[in-house]
Amino acid sequence: MSELFSSDSTVHYQYRYDPVGNLISSEDLVNQTLLEREYDENNNITKERLPNGYESHFDYDSQNRRTNY
């Protein structure tokens, strides 16, 4: 886990990574928001949940190119 924060406490983020270094969550501790990501076996983002609850799903072809946006 990594953290980023300001000395005046107006910014405070926590970042979590999986064992291969992919960002799996970014949490804004000041505004109480969370971004989460899931990955496939090729380290492609397959799902992303935004702080507003919006969820995106991503598919990839055999060459790891995203096929939907």
Biopython code that builds the backbone (N, CA, C, O; Angstrom):
import numpy as np
from Bio.PDB.StructureBuilder import StructureBuilder

atoms = [
    (1, "MET", "N", (0.847, -1.166, 0.000)),
    (1, "MET", "CA", (0.000, 0.000, 0.000)),
    (1, "MET", "C", (0.896, 1.233, 0.000)),
    (1, "MET", "O", (1.936, 1.265, 0.657)),
    (2, "SER", "N", (0.471, 2.238, -0.746)),
    (2, "SER", "CA", (1.153, 3.524, -0.780)),
    (2, "SER", "C", (0.171, 4.594, -0.341)),
    (2, "SER", "O", (-1.044, 4.431, -0.459)),
    (3, "GLU", "N", (0.709, 5.683, 0.163)),
    (3, "GLU", "CA", (-0.135, 6.795, 0.575)),
    (3, "GLU", "C", (0.405, 8.096, 0.022)),
    (3, "GLU", "O", (1.611, 8.260, -0.161)),
    (4, "LEU", "N", (-0.501, 9.013, -0.241)),
    (4, "LEU", "CA", (-0.169, 10.367, -0.652)),
    (4, "LEU", "C", (-1.017, 11.290, 0.198)),
    (4, "LEU", "O", (-2.238, 11.143, 0.243)),
    (5, "PHE", "N", (-0.388, 12.237, 0.871)),
    (5, "PHE", "CA", (-1.160, 13.159, 1.691)),
    (5, "PHE", "C", (-0.447, 14.494, 1.779)),
    (5, "PHE", "O", (0.762, 14.588, 1.569)),
    (6, "SER", "N", (-1.217, 15.524, 2.092)),
    (6, "SER", "CA", (-0.667, 16.868, 2.239)),
    (6, "SER", "C", (-0.490, 17.185, 3.715)),
    (6, "SER", "O", (-1.141, 16.590, 4.573)),
    (7, "SER", "N", (0.386, 18.116, 3.995)),
    (7, "SER", "CA", (0.655, 18.482, 5.388)),
    (7, "SER", "C", (-0.537, 19.176, 6.040)),
    (7, "SER", "O", (-0.662, 19.169, 7.264)),
    (8, "ASP", "N", (-1.419, 19.780, 5.227)),
    (8, "ASP", "CA", (-2.586, 20.455, 5.803)),
    (8, "ASP", "C", (-3.835, 19.565, 5.835)),
    (8, "ASP", "O", (-4.927, 20.039, 6.150)),
    (9, "SER", "N", (-3.678, 18.298, 5.517)),
    (9, "SER", "CA", (-4.750, 17.290, 5.578)),
    (9, "SER", "C", (-5.881, 17.501, 4.576)),
    (9, "SER", "O", (-6.966, 16.949, 4.760)),
    (10, "THR", "N", (-5.656, 18.286, 3.521)),
    (10, "THR", "CA", (-6.694, 18.456, 2.505)),
    (10, "THR", "C", (-6.632, 17.368, 1.442)),
    (10, "THR", "O", (-7.565, 17.213, 0.654)),
    (11, "VAL", "N", (-5.536, 16.613, 1.417)),
    (11, "VAL", "CA", (-5.351, 15.520, 0.465)),
    (11, "VAL", "C", (-4.850, 14.301, 1.223)),
    (11, "VAL", "O", (-3.882, 14.391, 1.978)),
    (12, "HIS", "N", (-5.506, 13.156, 1.024)),
    (12, "HIS", "CA", (-5.034, 11.913, 1.635)),
    (12, "HIS", "C", (-5.577, 10.738, 0.828)),
    (12, "HIS", "O", (-6.764, 10.418, 0.887)),
    (13, "TYR", "N", (-4.699, 10.116, 0.088)),
    (13, "TYR", "CA", (-5.054, 8.969, -0.743)),
    (13, "TYR", "C", (-4.302, 7.735, -0.278)),
    (13, "TYR", "O", (-3.159, 7.824, 0.172)),
    (14, "GLN", "N", (-4.949, 6.584, -0.388)),
    (14, "GLN", "CA", (-4.294, 5.296, -0.189)),
    (14, "GLN", "C", (-4.422, 4.506, -1.484)),
    (14, "GLN", "O", (-5.501, 4.419, -2.070)),
    (15, "TYR", "N", (-3.309, 3.936, -1.919)),
    (15, "TYR", "CA", (-3.269, 3.143, -3.142)),
    (15, "TYR", "C", (-2.899, 1.716, -2.785)),
    (15, "TYR", "O", (-1.960, 1.486, -2.024)),
    (16, "ARG", "N", (-3.638, 0.748, -3.335)),
    (16, "ARG", "CA", (-3.336, -0.669, -3.112)),
    (16, "ARG", "C", (-3.040, -1.318, -4.461)),
    (16, "ARG", "O", (-3.674, -1.018, -5.473)),
    (17, "TYR", "N", (-2.065, -2.211, -4.444)),
    (17, "TYR", "CA", (-1.601, -2.874, -5.660)),
    (17, "TYR", "C", (-1.627, -4.382, -5.478)),
    (17, "TYR", "O", (-1.477, -4.881, -4.362)),
    (18, "ASP", "N", (-1.819, -5.107, -6.571)),
    (18, "ASP", "CA", (-1.734, -6.562, -6.511)),
    (18, "ASP", "C", (-0.261, -6.974, -6.556)),
    (18, "ASP", "O", (0.606, -6.115, -6.714)),
    (19, "PRO", "N", (0.041, -8.260, -6.421)),
    (19, "PRO", "CA", (1.440, -8.709, -6.364)),
    (19, "PRO", "C", (2.285, -8.359, -7.592)),
    (19, "PRO", "O", (3.511, -8.311, -7.494)),
    (20, "VAL", "N", (1.655, -8.115, -8.745)),
    (20, "VAL", "CA", (2.445, -7.768, -9.936)),
    (20, "VAL", "C", (2.478, -6.266, -10.201)),
    (20, "VAL", "O", (3.027, -5.830, -11.213)),
    (21, "GLY", "N", (1.900, -5.476, -9.309)),
    (21, "GLY", "CA", (1.995, -4.023, -9.417)),
    (21, "GLY", "C", (0.816, -3.311, -10.041)),
    (21, "GLY", "O", (0.886, -2.106, -10.280)),
    (22, "ASN", "N", (-0.271, -4.025, -10.313)),
    (22, "ASN", "CA", (-1.474, -3.384, -10.851)),
    (22, "ASN", "C", (-2.219, -2.660, -9.738)),
    (22, "ASN", "O", (-2.379, -3.196, -8.641)),
    (23, "LEU", "N", (-2.670, -1.452, -10.017)),
    (23, "LEU", "CA", (-3.467, -0.697, -9.056)),
    (23, "LEU", "C", (-4.823, -1.376, -8.892)),
    (23, "LEU", "O", (-5.566, -1.514, -9.864)),
    (24, "ILE", "N", (-5.153, -1.801, -7.676)),
    (24, "ILE", "CA", (-6.454, -2.439, -7.458)),
    (24, "ILE", "C", (-7.437, -1.513, -6.738)),
    (24, "ILE", "O", (-8.649, -1.714, -6.825)),
    (25, "SER", "N", (-6.928, -0.500, -6.027)),
    (25, "SER", "CA", (-7.838, 0.475, -5.434)),
    (25, "SER", "C", (-7.108, 1.778, -5.141)),
    (25, "SER", "O", (-5.916, 1.813, -4.837)),
    (26, "SER", "N", (-7.882, 2.835, -5.249)),
    (26, "SER", "CA", (-7.417, 4.177, -4.920)),
    (26, "SER", "C", (-8.499, 4.795, -4.056)),
    (26, "SER", "O", (-9.625, 5.004, -4.510)),
    (27, "GLU", "N", (-8.158, 5.081, -2.823)),
    (27, "GLU", "CA", (-9.154, 5.594, -1.887)),
    (27, "GLU", "C", (-8.801, 7.015, -1.473)),
    (27, "GLU", "O", (-7.689, 7.288, -1.020)),
    (28, "ASP", "N", (-9.767, 7.915, -1.636)),
    (28, "ASP", "CA", (-9.635, 9.297, -1.181)),
    (28, "ASP", "C", (-10.206, 9.335, 0.235)),
    (28, "ASP", "O", (-11.422, 9.293, 0.422)),
    (29, "LEU", "N", (-9.336, 9.412, 1.211)),
    (29, "LEU", "CA", (-9.778, 9.339, 2.603)),
    (29, "LEU", "C", (-10.402, 10.635, 3.090)),
    (29, "LEU", "O", (-11.131, 10.626, 4.082)),
    (30, "VAL", "N", (-10.137, 11.744, 2.422)),
    (30, "VAL", "CA", (-10.744, 13.021, 2.796)),
    (30, "VAL", "C", (-12.199, 13.064, 2.331)),
    (30, "VAL", "O", (-13.095, 13.407, 3.102)),
    (31, "ASN", "N", (-12.425, 12.716, 1.074)),
    (31, "ASN", "CA", (-13.773, 12.771, 0.499)),
    (31, "ASN", "C", (-14.525, 11.447, 0.572)),
    (31, "ASN", "O", (-15.662, 11.350, 0.110)),
    (32, "GLN", "N", (-13.890, 10.422, 1.155)),
    (32, "GLN", "CA", (-14.516, 9.110, 1.336)),
    (32, "GLN", "C", (-15.000, 8.517, 0.013)),
    (32, "GLN", "O", (-16.153, 8.100, -0.102)),
    (33, "THR", "N", (-14.109, 8.481, -0.988)),
    (33, "THR", "CA", (-14.437, 7.875, -2.277)),
    (33, "THR", "C", (-13.452, 6.757, -2.581)),
    (33, "THR", "O", (-12.323, 6.754, -2.089)),
    (34, "LEU", "N", (-13.896, 5.805, -3.400)),
    (34, "LEU", "CA", (-13.090, 4.629, -3.694)),
    (34, "LEU", "C", (-13.207, 4.263, -5.168)),
    (34, "LEU", "O", (-14.310, 4.189, -5.710)),
    (35, "LEU", "N", (-12.075, 4.035, -5.808)),
    (35, "LEU", "CA", (-12.011, 3.493, -7.162)),
    (35, "LEU", "C", (-11.420, 2.099, -7.037)),
    (35, "LEU", "O", (-10.416, 1.911, -6.350)),
    (36, "GLU", "N", (-12.038, 1.108, -7.699)),
    (36, "GLU", "CA", (-11.538, -0.269, -7.638)),
    (36, "GLU", "C", (-11.386, -0.829, -9.044)),
    (36, "GLU", "O", (-12.162, -0.505, -9.943)),
    (37, "ARG", "N", (-10.371, -1.678, -9.220)),
    (37, "ARG", "CA", (-10.125, -2.314, -10.513)),
    (37, "ARG", "C", (-9.889, -3.803, -10.343)),
    (37, "ARG", "O", (-9.355, -4.254, -9.329)),
    (38, "GLU", "N", (-10.302, -4.566, -11.367)),
    (38, "GLU", "CA", (-10.008, -5.995, -11.444)),
    (38, "GLU", "C", (-9.276, -6.249, -12.754)),
    (38, "GLU", "O", (-9.469, -5.533, -13.736)),
    (39, "TYR", "N", (-8.431, -7.280, -12.757)),
    (39, "TYR", "CA", (-7.578, -7.580, -13.903)),
    (39, "TYR", "C", (-7.715, -9.040, -14.310)),
    (39, "TYR", "O", (-8.070, -9.895, -13.499)),
    (40, "ASP", "N", (-7.427, -9.315, -15.585)),
    (40, "ASP", "CA", (-7.380, -10.698, -16.048)),
    (40, "ASP", "C", (-5.957, -11.239, -15.911)),
    (40, "ASP", "O", (-5.071, -10.555, -15.400)),
    (41, "GLU", "N", (-5.748, -12.470, -16.369)),
    (41, "GLU", "CA", (-4.437, -13.117, -16.225)),
    (41, "GLU", "C", (-3.348, -12.446, -17.057)),
    (41, "GLU", "O", (-2.164, -12.720, -16.862)),
    (42, "ASN", "N", (-3.741, -11.560, -17.993)),
    (42, "ASN", "CA", (-2.763, -10.821, -18.801)),
    (42, "ASN", "C", (-2.567, -9.389, -18.297)),
    (42, "ASN", "O", (-1.979, -8.554, -18.985)),
    (43, "ASN", "N", (-3.064, -9.120, -17.098)),
    (43, "ASN", "CA", (-2.952, -7.807, -16.453)),
    (43, "ASN", "C", (-3.732, -6.713, -17.167)),
    (43, "ASN", "O", (-3.393, -5.535, -17.058)),
    (44, "ASN", "N", (-4.767, -7.092, -17.891)),
    (44, "ASN", "CA", (-5.673, -6.133, -18.513)),
    (44, "ASN", "C", (-6.785, -5.798, -17.525)),
    (44, "ASN", "O", (-7.290, -6.684, -16.836)),
    (45, "ILE", "N", (-7.166, -4.541, -17.453)),
    (45, "ILE", "CA", (-8.285, -4.151, -16.593)),
    (45, "ILE", "C", (-9.565, -4.749, -17.169)),
    (45, "ILE", "O", (-9.899, -4.506, -18.328)),
    (46, "THR", "N", (-10.278, -5.526, -16.366)),
    (46, "THR", "CA", (-11.530, -6.127, -16.823)),
    (46, "THR", "C", (-12.756, -5.453, -16.213)),
    (46, "THR", "O", (-13.842, -5.488, -16.792)),
    (47, "LYS", "N", (-12.581, -4.844, -15.052)),
    (47, "LYS", "CA", (-13.689, -4.155, -14.399)),
    (47, "LYS", "C", (-13.137, -2.958, -13.640)),
    (47, "LYS", "O", (-12.081, -3.026, -13.010)),
    (48, "GLU", "N", (-13.880, -1.858, -13.719)),
    (48, "GLU", "CA", (-13.502, -0.668, -12.964)),
    (48, "GLU", "C", (-14.758, -0.076, -12.346)),
    (48, "GLU", "O", (-15.730, 0.211, -13.045)),
    (49, "ARG", "N", (-14.732, 0.103, -11.033)),
    (49, "ARG", "CA", (-15.831, 0.726, -10.304)),
    (49, "ARG", "C", (-15.373, 2.112, -9.872)),
    (49, "ARG", "O", (-14.393, 2.258, -9.142)),
    (50, "LEU", "N", (-16.096, 3.124, -10.332)),
    (50, "LEU", "CA", (-15.762, 4.504, -10.011)),
    (50, "LEU", "C", (-16.411, 4.918, -8.697)),
    (50, "LEU", "O", (-17.344, 4.262, -8.234)),
    (51, "PRO", "N", (-15.930, 5.994, -8.095)),
    (51, "PRO", "CA", (-16.498, 6.437, -6.819)),
    (51, "PRO", "C", (-17.997, 6.721, -6.869)),
    (51, "PRO", "O", (-18.677, 6.596, -5.850)),
    (52, "ASN", "N", (-18.521, 7.098, -8.023)),
    (52, "ASN", "CA", (-19.954, 7.391, -8.130)),
    (52, "ASN", "C", (-20.808, 6.137, -8.309)),
    (52, "ASN", "O", (-22.026, 6.228, -8.463)),
    (53, "GLY", "N", (-20.164, 4.960, -8.287)),
    (53, "GLY", "CA", (-20.880, 3.705, -8.429)),
    (53, "GLY", "C", (-20.934, 3.175, -9.847)),
    (53, "GLY", "O", (-21.343, 2.035, -10.067)),
    (54, "TYR", "N", (-20.529, 3.986, -10.810)),
    (54, "TYR", "CA", (-20.527, 3.546, -12.206)),
    (54, "TYR", "C", (-19.515, 2.426, -12.375)),
    (54, "TYR", "O", (-18.390, 2.518, -11.885)),
    (55, "GLU", "N", (-19.914, 1.378, -13.064)),
    (55, "GLU", "CA", (-19.049, 0.217, -13.268)),
    (55, "GLU", "C", (-18.854, -0.027, -14.755)),
    (55, "GLU", "O", (-19.823, -0.089, -15.513)),
    (56, "SER", "N", (-17.602, -0.164, -15.172)),
    (56, "SER", "CA", (-17.265, -0.455, -16.564)),
    (56, "SER", "C", (-16.651, -1.837, -16.651)),
    (56, "SER", "O", (-15.917, -2.261, -15.758)),
    (57, "HIS", "N", (-16.958, -2.540, -17.736)),
    (57, "HIS", "CA", (-16.390, -3.858, -18.008)),
    (57, "HIS", "C", (-15.641, -3.773, -19.332)),
    (57, "HIS", "O", (-16.116, -3.145, -20.278)),
    (58, "PHE", "N", (-14.479, -4.398, -19.401)),
    (58, "PHE", "CA", (-13.645, -4.323, -20.589)),
    (58, "PHE", "C", (-13.316, -5.723, -21.093)),
    (58, "PHE", "O", (-13.054, -6.639, -20.312)),
    (59, "ASP", "N", (-13.335, -5.866, -22.408)),
    (59, "ASP", "CA", (-12.979, -7.119, -23.068)),
    (59, "ASP", "C", (-11.767, -6.871, -23.953)),
    (59, "ASP", "O", (-11.509, -5.745, -24.379)),
    (60, "TYR", "N", (-11.027, -7.945, -24.220)),
    (60, "TYR", "CA", (-9.788, -7.844, -24.997)),
    (60, "TYR", "C", (-9.724, -8.956, -26.026)),
    (60, "TYR", "O", (-10.273, -10.040, -25.831)),
    (61, "ASP", "N", (-9.039, -8.666, -27.132)),
    (61, "ASP", "CA", (-8.838, -9.704, -28.141)),
    (61, "ASP", "C", (-7.593, -10.522, -27.796)),
    (61, "ASP", "O", (-6.981, -10.315, -26.748)),
    (62, "SER", "N", (-7.224, -11.440, -28.668)),
    (62, "SER", "CA", (-6.099, -12.345, -28.388)),
    (62, "SER", "C", (-4.751, -11.632, -28.331)),
    (62, "SER", "O", (-3.761, -12.210, -27.881)),
    (63, "GLN", "N", (-4.708, -10.372, -28.786)),
    (63, "GLN", "CA", (-3.465, -9.602, -28.725)),
    (63, "GLN", "C", (-3.518, -8.545, -27.620)),
    (63, "GLN", "O", (-2.743, -7.589, -27.624)),
    (64, "ASN", "N", (-4.437, -8.729, -26.681)),
    (64, "ASN", "CA", (-4.599, -7.850, -25.524)),
    (64, "ASN", "C", (-4.981, -6.423, -25.891)),
    (64, "ASN", "O", (-4.630, -5.478, -25.184)),
    (65, "ARG", "N", (-5.704, -6.269, -27.002)),
    (65, "ARG", "CA", (-6.224, -4.958, -27.379)),
    (65, "ARG", "C", (-7.660, -4.867, -26.897)),
    (65, "ARG", "O", (-8.462, -5.774, -27.120)),
    (66, "ARG", "N", (-7.974, -3.771, -26.240)),
    (66, "ARG", "CA", (-9.329, -3.604, -25.732)),
    (66, "ARG", "C", (-10.302, -3.526, -26.897)),
    (66, "ARG", "O", (-10.062, -2.818, -27.875)),
    (67, "THR", "N", (-11.408, -4.264, -26.783)),
    (67, "THR", "CA", (-12.378, -4.342, -27.876)),
    (67, "THR", "C", (-13.657, -3.568, -27.599)),
    (67, "THR", "O", (-14.520, -3.478, -28.472)),
    (68, "ASN", "N", (-13.797, -3.012, -26.411)),
    (68, "ASN", "CA", (-14.962, -2.178, -26.103)),
    (68, "ASN", "C", (-14.519, -0.984, -25.266)),
    (68, "ASN", "O", (-13.515, -1.040, -24.556)),
    (69, "TYR", "N", (-15.286, 0.092, -25.365)),
    (69, "TYR", "CA", (-14.944, 1.333, -24.644)),
    (69, "TYR", "C", (-16.150, 1.913, -23.971)),
    (69, "TYR", "O", (-16.053, 2.953, -23.320)),
]
sb = StructureBuilder()
sb.init_structure("model")
sb.init_model(0)
sb.init_chain("A")
sb.init_seg("    ")
for serial, (resi, resn, name, xyz) in enumerate(atoms, 1):
    if name == "N":
        sb.init_residue(resn, " ", resi, " ")
    sb.init_atom(name, np.array(xyz, "f"), 0.0, 1.0, " ", f" {name:<3s}", serial, name[0])
structure = sb.get_structure()
